[in-house]
Amino acid sequence: MAPTLESEEHKALRSAVSALGTRYGREYLTTVVKEGRHPHELWSEAGKLGYLGVNLPEEYGGGGGGIAELSIVLEELGAAGCPLLMLVVSPAICGTVIARFGTDAQKHRWLPALADGTRTMAFGITEPDAGSNSHRITTTARKDGPDWLLTGRKVFISGVDTADATLIVGRTEDSRTGRLKPCLFIVPRDAPGFTRHPIDMELNAAEKQFELVLDDVRLPADALVGDEDAGLLQLFAGLNPERIMTAAFAIGMGRYALAKAIEYARDRSVWNTPIGAHQAIAHPLAQAHIDLELARLMMQKAAHLYDTGDDTGAGEAANMAKYAAGEACVKAVDQAVHTLGGNGLTREFGLASLITAARVARIAPVSREMILNYVSHQTLGLPKSY
């Protein structure tokens, strides 16, 4: 069973990260986005304090913890108004995959730098014709002597402009069956034939989205992460932490919005009474808080299962946590904006931009409908509709 209460170490980590986030806050992130730059200052300080690599092995400069600890970092930064989206990608997905399946050389080259934040790695799986259905990935890797040649396209890949490399999901042909199977490759940002194009998003975020083109990108044999014949296992070793961390991202955002609404409901008076005294205002905020707390419990369960090596159990819980957190976040943000009325749409109060951002947790990295499909098939044993 997962622990029902956080350890003293977890509480101390939560408090310390909250203090860091409060020093930067929403205004810092808003300024970063407005100026079109990246939150290097916060990322660098979080790295120096050991928060970025808290889930990575101690022997490679990490904190020796797991996704449970890393999710606390992202949640508390989000609750302070300055979440770092690349936490989902660089240490959680890429760092985890390399730590579990990488060669000694790959671990020594990447993990210490991912842990202290001096290097980052993006993750490329989604394609124009392979969104929810990753089995339709067409990015292919073929052998050319000792090298690999990668060809294909990826879309909605975060942070490629600042990442030192991208962990690309490609497919190789199984020599025994002729079928394509997924494999993971580290592609340096300056690799010939590897180009990126920004996607124009109506989303206020420091991390930009890109379309990637791989045109016969030549990679050495050691660019392959893990066993060529165990690609699916290695892929999901990164996707489960991604779902858990997306839940943390959503819960943090929801907590931030809810705190702003509570503060406003306490201070705003109509007819000499704070509006928070009225149940029409108070009850929806209380419900939003309950939903966020319930989502956090499932997130903690998923992180515990993953960190203790139960990949199957973690898969189910991670999907449920991501679903619950996405729904709770959207409802919390919507109720916060509604509580402030017209002020909820002003730049001064800074909640309106969260309306779009909150929906990211519903859409990415897997839609709520696909999660319902997963639970229907895997948990309830119902037949597939596709």
N, C-alpha and C positions, 0 to 999 in steps of 0.2 A: 504493500500500500504506500502511496505517496504521503509524505509528511503533511500534516494539516496546518502546521504553523511554521513560519520561517525561522531558520536558525539565527543565532545572534550574529553570525558572520554575514548572513544575508541582510539582516536589518542594518548592520553597520555599512555594508556596501550601498544599500538603498539610500541611506542618509547622506553618505559622502557624495554619491552621484547627484542626488537632489541639490546639494549645496553647490556643486559645480554648475549644474544646469541653471540654477537661480542666478548665479553671477553673470551668465550670458543672457538667458531669457529670450522671449519672443521678439523683442525689439532688435536684438542682435541678428536673429535669423531673417527677420523682415528686411533689415538693411542689406544683408548679404544677397538676398534674392533681388532686391531693387537694383543693386549695383552689378548684378550679373556675375558674381564671383562665387567662390565656394567657401564653406565654413572651416577654412584651414586652421584658424586659431583654436577653435573648440576641438576639432579633430586632433590637432597636435597635442593640446593639453591633456585631453582624455587618454591619448596614447602614452604620454609620459607618466601619467598617474596609474597606468596599468589597466585601464578600463576596457580598451579596445580588444585586448587579447586575453581577457579574463577566462575565456573558455579554452584557450590553447595550452598545450603541454608546457610544464615548467621548464623542461630541458631545452625548449626552444624559445624561451623568453616570455612564455605566457603565464597566466595565473593558476593554471592547473585545475580550473573549474570546469563548468560545462555550459550548456545552453541555458540552464536555470539562472546562472549568474549573468550571462550576457543579456538575457531578456530583461533582467532587473535594470541593467544599464540603459537600455533603449527606452524602457517604460518610464524611468525617472527623468531622462532627458526630454522625452515627449511631454510629460506632465509639467515640466518647466517651460514648455513652449519652443524647445529647440532640439527636436529629434534629429538624429543622424541616420539617414536612410541607408547609407553605405554599410552600416553595422549589420544590416540584414544580409548583405552580399559578401563583403570582403572577409571578415572573420567567421561569420556564421555558416555561409555556404562554402566558400572557397577554402577558408582555413580548416574547416571541419573535414572536407574531402581530402585535402592534402595530408592532414594529420592522421587520418585513418588509413589512407590508401597510397599516399605518395612514397617515393623512394627516399632514402636517407638524404640524397643530394637535393631533392626537391624540398624536403622539410627544412634542411639547413639554409637553403637559398631563400625560401619564402616566409616561413613561419615567424622567425624573429622580427622581420620587417612588417609583416601583417599585424603582429602583436603590439609593436610600439607605434604603428601608424605611419612609419616613414615610407611604406609602400602600400598600395591598395590593388585589389584585383576585382574586376567586374565578372559577371556571369552571363553567358549567352545561351539561352535555350529556345525562346519563342521565335517562331518564323511567321512570315506572312500567311502561309497556308497550314501552319501547325501551331495553333494556340493551345486550346484545351487538349487537343489530341496530339500528344507528343510522339505518338507512334508514326505520325506522318512527317517527321523531321526529314528533310531532304539534304541537309548539309552533310556531305560525304567526305570520308577520309580514305585515301587509297595509298598503298605502299609504292614507293619509288626508290628501289634500292634500300638503304637503311633509313631513308627519310619518309615522312608522311606529306601528302599533298591534300590540303583542305579546300573545298569549294562549296559555297552556299551563301545564304542570306539570313540575317537575324534582325528582329525588330523589338522595340521597347526594351532596350538594354541600358540600364542605368549606369551613369558615372564613367562611361568609357573615356571621356575626354581627360580625366584625371588619373585613371587607373594605369598602372604600369604594365598590366597584362589582363587578358580576359580568358576565363575558363570556358571554353567552347564545347558544347555538346554536339558531337558529330556522329556519324554512323559508318561502321566498317562492315565489310561483307564477311560473313562466317564461311570459312573455306569448306566446312563440312556440309552445311545446309544451303549456302548461297543466300541466306536471308541477312538483312541488315540488322545490326545490333548497335546500341548506343555506346559511345566511348567519350572520354573527357580529355581535352587537350589544352595545354597552357599556350596561349598565343600572345607574344609580346606586342605591345602597342605599335612598335615601329617595324613590324614584320612586312616585307614587301608583299603587295597584293591584299593587304588588310586595310580597308578604308572604312570611314564612318561618316554618317550624315545626320545632323540633328533633326529631330522630329518636333514640329511646332506644336507645343502643348498649351492648352488653356489651364495650366496648373502652376500655381506659385510654389515652386520648389527649387532648392539650391542645386539638387542633382538633376541633370538634364537626361533626356531620353534620346536614344540613337538607333538608327538603322545601320547594320554592319554588312559589308560585302567582303567575302573571302574569295579571291580569285587565284586558285592554285597557290595558296599560301604554303610555302615549304617550311616544314618543321623537322627538327632532329628527332631521333627515336625517343629521346628522353623527355619529349614534350607530352607524351602520353602519361596520364595519371592513372595508376593502378593497373589492374589486370585487364587485358583486352577482352577477355571472355566473361568478365563480371561487371560490365558497364552499367547494367540496370540497377544492381545492388548499390554501386558507388553513386549513381545518380540520385537515388532516393535517400542516400545518406546525407545529401546536401539539401534535398527538397523538404524533408521533415523539419530541420532547423529553420528553413526559410518560412514555413507556415507558422511556426512558434514565434519567430521574431516579428512576423507581420502582425500577429496577435498583440505582441508587446507594443508595437508601433501604434496600433489602433487604440489600445487601452490607455496609453500615455496621452494620445491626442484627446480622447474622450474625457479623461480626467482634467486636462487643461481647460477644455471648453466648459465643463461642468463647474469647475472652481470659479471661473469668470462669471458664470450665471448666478452662482450662489452669492458671490460678493455683491453683485448688482441687486439681487433680490432682497438682500439685507439692507442695502443703503437707499434704494429707490423707494420713495414714499408717495402714495396717492391717497388723498383724503386723510392725511396724518397717520397713515398706517403703512409699514413696509410691505411691498407687494409679496414678499416671501411668506407673509402671514396668511395669505389666501391659499386655500388648498388647490385651486386651479393652477397655481404657480408651483406650490411646494410639492405636490404629489408627483407630477411628471419628473421633477428633478430627483426626487427620492427613488423613483423607479429607474431612472437612468443610472443612478449610483448602484443600485442593486444589480442591474444587468452587467455593469462593468466589473463589479466584484465577482459575479458568477463566472464571467468570461475569464477573469484572472485565475480563478481556481482551476479551470480546465487547462489554461495555459501552463500553470505550475505542474499539473498532472502530466501533461504531454512532455514537458521538459524533464521531469523526473524519470519517466519511462525511457526517454531517449538517452539520458545520461547514464542510466543503469543498463543500457544495452538491449532493451526490448524494442527493436525496430518495428515489429509488427504492431504492438500495442501503441507505440508512439505515433505511428501513421494514422491510426484512427483518432487518437486524442488530438493530434496536431491539426487535423482537418476540422474537428469539432471546435477547437479553440479558436482557429482562424475564423470560422463561420460566426461563432458567438461574439467574438471581439469586433468583427466588422459590423455586425448588426448593432451592437451596443454603441459603437463609436458614432455611426451615422445618426442614431436616435439621440445621443447625448449632444452632438453638435447642433442638430436641428432644434432641439429643445432649448439649448443655450441661446441660439440666435433668436428664437421666438420669445424667450424670456426678456431679452433686451429690447424687443420691438424694433423700432427704426434704428436705434443705436446698434443693434446687432448687425446691421449692414454697413456701418461706418468703418473707415480705416482706423479711426481712433481706438476702437475697441478690438479690432483685429480678429473678429470671429468669422466674418463672411468668407474669407479665403479658405477657411477650413471646410466649408460646404463641399467644395470640389475635392480637397485633399482627403476628406473622410471617405469618399466613395472609392478611393484607391484600395482601401482595405476590403471592400466588397468585391472588387474586380480582380485584384492581383494577390498572389501569383496564380490563384485558381479561383474561378467564380463560385459564388455560393451555390449555384445550380449543380455544378460539377461535384461539389462537396456533398450535396444531397444525393446525387447519384452514387457517390462512394459509400455513403452510409446505407443507402437502400440496398446496394449489392453486397458490400463486404460485411456489414453489421447485421442487417435484417435478413439477408439471404434471398432477397427478391430478384426476379429475373431482370436482365438488362433490356432496355428499350432500343439499344443500338448495337 
